[in-house]
Amino acid sequence: MSRGESTGRCVVWIGRPSVEEHFGLIRAGWRTLVADPAREDAGSPECGDAAIAVVDLRASAQAAVRVLAGLRESHPGMVWIGLTSARTPMRDPSVRHVLPQAFEIIDGPSSFSALRRALARVPGDGMAHVDDQPSMLTGSSPAIRALSQNIRKFAPVELPLLITGETGTGKEMAARALHQISSRSDRPFAAINCGALPANLVQSELFGHERGAFTGATARRIGHFESADGGIVFLDEIGDLPLDAQTNLLRVLQEGTIERIGSCQSIKVDVRVLAATHVDLEKAVAQGRFREDLFYRLNVLRLRMPPLRERQGDIELLAQHFLDAFRESYGTRARAFSANARKAMNGFAWPGNVRELMNRVQRAAVIAEDALITPEDLELSLDTTAGDRDSLGSARTSAEREAIVDCLRASAFNISECARRLRVSRVTVYRLCKKHQLALDQLR
């Protein structure tokens, strides 16, 4: 089933589609609107923001460009696909100017199969929803629009990709979105949290082992790389990977082969490696905790996940999105947010980023007594305002909170281990958690 079939999105055809093209799209599940530039009353048809434009530049190209301009004025950022042929006036200034803005250009005789494949590659609801879960990538801010554009650019390129960003920004969500619009979308997506792998089993988990390779190896095991052959391997928290495993990962990237533990036979694997981290890998390289050659191998393409505080205008949109999705499953009384709740959310620093927002919204939806969620339901205070965040004292508080959150996650929420890493007492860790309103069950 194509993305069009699964989401019911709309295609606006600017031009005169053939019978095959028009009914082919309808049969594929796409709602199709036609804007014929040759008609005097041609204008922008009524369509949703999720619509995709198909611009037929094989005839009446200048008129089609004018209709497209009007459509994009009423729907900024609309994705469009161009159809060109030998008759397209490529030297015309209006056509030459607009062509680089297309998501894809299909040149030559009409090919419905090529068009359908191009439509399936356009990120839409497939980028906004992964596994039918509320998405951290929902939004309309310049930061999230730039992120979506980069995902589209990087998806078709068969090169390693390093995803960086603070915890809770949606790094795995971005990796899955890229997988869905890549040429490997019908192949496996293996997500591995390197920080959660036991140190003595990392190699086995990633590359597999033979029977008898070590105590307890009673049968052959196929590792994640081998089982994901043809697809994508996503290595989350790559900075926590032990040095010996880093060496073997480098071999995979350089040679495209693995060796199971206990075997001397090289196995060819075809995988694209995506890696993610919230730590500074450059600093880790300088400290000898991460191989420099592996860093350069992974850092061919780089995707930075913006923290929630940089996504101006997205907080209320995301919060309502999470609330609506939660209500569909649990039918809670809460339906929206009070004015004070919206003010509190916009004034909060969100050190846990979108994951923290989602957890707070879901908890508030459960405990709210009325249809409108209050700041108290969200466990937020109106004292934190945008102006306060810019002050030096607030910046220090935010940095302290972020440090304790990062340390808790790095120590798997073990209070004793967190205290050891911070070189403070367990009592101090509990005091800091209380000071910054950190609920461990919301941060996990």
N, C-alpha and C positions, 0 to 999 in steps of 0.2 A: 504494500500500500504506500503510495507516495505521500509526501508532506501535504500536498493539496488535498488528497483524499482524507487524510486524518484530521485536518484542521478546518476544511471548508473555506479557505481563504479565497480572496477575489482577485481576478485578473482583469485589468482594464486594457483592452486592445485598442491602440491608437492607429487607425488605418482600416483596411477592409480585409478581414480574415477570410481565407477560403473556407468552403464547407467542411473540408477535412480538419482544418485548424480549429474552427469554431466548435464543431460538435465533438472533436477529439478532446478538447479541454473540458467540455461539459461531461463527457463520459468518464473522464479521469477524476471528476469530483470538484472541478473548479467552477465557481460562479463567475460567469464571463460577461463583462459589459463592453460595448463597442462605442468608441468615439471616432466617427468618420470625419477626418479633416476636410473632405470635399463638400460636406454639407454646410450650408450657411449658418445653421443653428448649432454647429458643433461647439461644444463647450466641455467643461469639466464634469463628468458624470458623478453622481453621488456614490461614494465608496468609502469604506472604512480606512483607518490608518494602516491596517495590515495588508492593504491591497498592493499588488505588484503590477507595474505597467509593462506592457509589451509594445514597443514602438516600431512600427513597420516603416522603415526608411527605404524600402525598395521602390516606392512610388510616392509622389507628393511629399518628399522628405522635409522640405522647408515648412509646409503646413503642419506636418506631424510634430515637428520640433516646437512650433508655437503652441499646439495643444498640450504637449508635454510640459512646457513652461508654466501654463496656467494650472495644470494639475498639481505640479510640484509646489506652486505658490500656496495652494490651499492645503497641501499635504507635504510639509517640509520633510526632507529625508526619504521620500518614497524611493524604493529600489526599482530600477527599470532595466529591461533587457532589450537590446536593439537587434533588428533584423536588417541586414544590408545585402546588396548585390552589386553587380557591375553597373547598374543604373543609378546607384546612390551617388549624389554629387558630393564626393568627399572633400572637394576644394571649397565648397560653399562655407563661408565663415560661420554661419549658425550651426551647421552640421559638424564642422571641424571642432567647434568649441564644445559641443555637448557630448561628443563620442567618448572622451576620456572619463566622463562621469557615469557611464553605464556599468552595471554589475557584470554584464557579459555581452559580447557581440557575437551573433551567429551570422556568418557570411556564407553567401552562395545560395543555391536552390533551397526552397523551403524544406525543412526537415522537422516534422512534428516530434520525432523521438529526441532530436537534439534539443528542441525547445523544452520538452518535458523534463529532460535531465537538468537543464539549466534552472528551471523553476524549482526543482527539488533541491538544488544547491543553495537557493536563497534562504538565509537564516530568517525564520519568522517565529512562529510558535514553537518550532523545534529548538530555537535558541532560548526562548523564554521559559520552556518547560522541559525538564529532563526527568524521565521516569515518572511523569505526571505529578511531580512535586513542585511546590512554589519555588520560584527561581530567584537567586540572588542577583541575576543579571537584568531583572526587570527595571525599567527606568527610562527617562528621556533627557537626562542631564548631558551636557557636552562630554563629561568624562566617560559615561557609559556608551554614548554614541561612538566615541573614538575607540573604545574597547571593542565594540561590535565590528567596526570597520577593520580593525587589526585582525580579529579572529577570521573574518572573511578573507583577508589577504593571506594569512598564514596557512589556512586549511588545505589548499591544494599543493603546497610546497612540501616536498618529501625531505625535510630537514629537521634536526632536533630543535626543540623549543623549550626555553626556560621561562616558567611563569613565576613572577615574584609578587610579593604583596604581604600585607599584615594578615594575621590569623582572622578567619571569619569573613574574608572578602569574596570567597567563592572561586578559589583557584581550581578545584576539581570540577565545578560546574562549567567553568570556561573550557577546560580540557574536554569535557563531554560534548559541549556545544561544537567545538572544533571537530571532534570525531564525527558528529552527526552530519556535517556538511562537507566532509572530506571524501576522497575516493575510497577510503577504507571503512565507510559507514556500515557496510554489510559484514564486516569482519569483527573479531573480538576487541573489546576495550577492557584491558586489565588494569585496575587501579590498585596500587600497592602503597601502603603507608610505611615508609622505611623506618620511621621512629617507633612503630609498634611491633616490628619484627624482633624476636629474641636474637641476641647477638650470635648465638651458636647455630642458628637456623637460617640466617640471612641468605647464605649461598644456596642452600637447599631450596628455599622458597623461590628464589629468583631463577635459578638455573637447573634445579632438579638434582636427583642423586640416583645411583644404582643400588640395587639390593646388596646389603653387606658393606656399604661404603663407610658406615660408622655404627656404633652401638645404637640399636633401636631401628636401624634401616632395614626393616623386614621385607620391603618390597620396593621396586623401582618407583620413583616419583617424578612426574613431569612438572617442571618449574613454570612460573608465570610467563617467561619469555617464550618458551617453546609452545605453550598452550595458546598464546596470543599470536602465533605465526600468521602473517598477513594483515594484522591489525595494529593497534596502538597500545603501548605500555605507558601508563602514567605513574611516575615515581614521585609520590608526595613526600614532603619533608626530606628531600634528597640530601640535605646537609647532615642528616643523622646516619647516613650510610657508612659502615665501617670501611677503613682504608683498603682492606683486602678485597672487599666486594666492589669498591670503586675501581680497582685494577681490572677485575673481570668485566665490569660494565664498560670500561674504556675499550676492551677488546671487542665487545659486541658492536659498539659504535664504529670502530675502525674496520673490523673485518666481517661483521655480520654473522659471527659464529659464537656458539656457547659450548661449554663442556660440562656435562653432569658430574657431580662429585663422585669420585670412584671410577671415572672413565677417562680414557685418553682420546676418545673419538670426538672430533669436532662436528657439531651439528649446525647446519646452515639455518638461520632464522631471518625472516623478513618482517621486521617491526619498525614502526616509527616511535621514537622515544620522546615523551613529554615529561619534563621534570618540574617540580614546584618547590618553593622554599619561602619561609618568612624570615630567614636569617640572612645576614650579609655574607654571601659566599666569597666575595673578594677578601673580606677580613678573615674568613675561615681559611682561605688559601694562604694568606700572609702568616697565619698562626700555625700552619702545617696540618690543619685538621681536614683539609680537602685538597685533592690533587689538582694542581694547576692545569695540567693537560686535559683532565676530564672537564674542568670548568669551561675551558675554551671550546671543547667539543659540544657541550650542552648549550652554551650561550651563543649559538649561531643566530637564532631568532629569539627575541625577548618580548614577553608580554607582561606589562605591569598592571596589576589589579588595583584600581583606585580605592582608597579607604572610603568609608561611608561619609566622612566629614567633607570629602571633596566632591561628593555627588549632590550638588545643590538642587533642591527640588524633588529628589527621589525618595526622601524619608517617608513622607506621608503616602506617596504612591505605593511604596513597598509595604508599609504597615497595613494599608487597606487590602493589598493583594494577599498578604499572609493571613489576615483576618477572614477574608472571603473564602480562601481555600480551607481554613480550619473549620469554618461554619458548615461548609459542604459535608465534611466528614462527621462533625459532632453536633451540629445544630444548636450552637450556644445562643444565649440571649443577646449578647453584644453584637451590634451591627456596624458601628462606626466609632469615631473618636471625638471626644469633646474638644472645644476650642482650647482649653487649658492643656489637655493631653497632647494636642498637636504642637502647641507652643513648647511644652516640655520636651517632646521628642526632637524638635528642631533645635533646641538649645542644649541638648546633651551631646557629649563628645563621642560616644559610641566606640570605646576602645576595643570591644569585641566585634565591631563592625556589623555586617548584615546578619550574621548568625546570631549575635546577641539581640538584635532587633526582632528577629523572628521568634526567638525563645521568649522574650518579654511579651510580645503580642499574644502568643499562644497561651502563656500563663494568665495574662490579663483577661483573655476571652473566657477562661474557665472560672475565674473568681469574680468577674464583674457582676454587679447586681442589677444594672440597668442596660438599656440599649446602647448607651454611650460609654465607652471606656474612659476612665479618669486617669490623671497622673498617678494617683495612689494605686490604682490597679496595675499600672506599669512599673510601680516602685521607682518613680522618677519625681524629682522636685522641680518646682518652677524657679527655684533660686538660680539654677544654671542657665544663663542666657548666652546668646552669641557674643555679646560684649565681654562677659566674664571669661569666655574661653580664650579671648585674645590677651587677657592680662597675664603677667608673668606668674603670679601665684597660681592661676588656673592651669597654665601650661605645665607648671611643676607637678600639680596634682594629677593632671592627665598622664604625664610621663611616669609617675609613680604607679598609677593604676595599670598602665600598659605593661610596665615591668613585672608587676606581680602576676598579671594574667598570663604573660608569656612564660614566666617561670613555672606557674602551675601546670600549664599545658606540657611544657618540656619535661616535667617530672611526673607526668601521667596523673596529676592531681593527688599525688602523695605528699601530704603536708610535711612530713619529716624530711623527705628528699628536697622539697621546695625550700624549707628552712635551711638545710645544709648548703644548697646552692647560693642562697642569698646571704648566708653567714649571719643568720639571726635565729632567735628561738622560735619554737612552734607557736608560742603564745603571741609573738609579734606577727606571725603569718595570719593567725586568726584575727588579730586586731586590725590588720590591713584589709583583710577581706570584709570585715564589718564596716570599716571606714569608707570603703569604696563600693559598698552595696554589691559585693560579689557573691552570687549564689552559685555554688559549684555545679549544681545540676543544670543551670542555664548555660554555663560556659562549655560544658563537655561537647 
